Amino acid sequence: MSIASDEARRQLDRLVALGYPDVADISAAAFRALARPLIGVLEGLDAQHDLGSKILLVPTRELVSPESLIARTSIYRMAGFTTMPPRDIASFLPQDGFEPPEGPFYLVVDPHTGTCYINREPDVARKLIDSDERLPLTLEEGLAIATQHPEWLLEKNGFNLLGSRSADGRVPSIWMSQNAPRLGAVWPNSKHTWLGNAYCAARRGVSLFR
């Protein structure tokens, strides 16, 4: 048992409680079983290699499509929302170099809402994140933050997700609007005082622990 496995299991419980198995069109037991190999690897880590609690358990879009996930987030019982049509949301794809590891689930290590890059144009922030040897988060990873840590939107800031982009160049963003999480998008040359640019230290799938 490790701190990371306990945290991953807690996050898995939350996904099940929020109806993610229904989105995946499988039973709760089957959904949990898909996460078992990754959690099993975490259980076997010794104290020196334990990733700790600063992780996100992220289901890939092959398992759960991102279009409906913002509605499963909430803050103070106010459900998340978007004004974008489903096809728009589906168009935000991981950019080269930021594709998720193989498997139905993977981990994001040490995620941040990017407060240090707040009020920066996405294209400028991307260069800063690269120079700081960090990785910009994708749409799926941002939705994982809003799902597992919605309070960060209040305590920290909203954020752009520079690891994903649509064909027309927009990047997805999540912020507080009307007292609820909102999924939207911004142009790469725009900046907003309430938006950071989210990042992490690493992505880890089952194969990367071997």
DAPE-V459982 format. One record per backbone hydrogen bond with DSSP energy under -0.5 kcal/mol. NH is the residue of the N-H (numbers start at 0). CO is the residue of the C=O. Records with the same first field share a line. If there is no record, write none. Layout:
NH=CO ; CO
//
This chain:
5=1
6=2
7=3
8=4
9=5
10=6
11=7
12=8
13=9
14=10
15=11
16=12
17=13
18=15
19=14
21=18
22=18
23=19
24=20
25=20
30=26
31=27
32=28
33=29
34=30 ; 31
35=31 ; 32
36=32
38=34
39=35
40=36
41=37
42=38
43=39
44=41
48=45
49=45
54=52
55=107
57=55 ; 105
58=56
59=103
62=59
63=59
67=64
68=65
69=65
70=67
71=68
72=69
74=77
77=74
78=76
79=72
80=180
82=182
87=84
88=84
89=85
90=86 ; 87
91=88
92=90 ; 164
94=162
97=94
105=57
106=203
107=55
108=201
109=53
111=198
116=113
117=114
118=191 ; 194
119=116 ; 194
121=189
122=187
124=120
125=121
126=122
127=123
128=124
129=125
130=126
131=127
132=129
133=128
134=199
136=197
141=137
142=138
143=139
144=140
145=141
146=142
147=143
148=144
151=148
152=149
153=150
154=150
155=151
156=151
157=193
158=173
159=195
160=171
161=159
162=136
163=136 ; 160
164=92
165=169
168=165
170=185
171=160
172=183
173=158
174=181
176=179
179=176
181=174
182=80
183=172 ; 181
185=170
189=186
194=191
195=157 ; 193
196=113
197=159
198=111
199=134
200=108
201=108
203=106
207=204
208=205
209=206
//
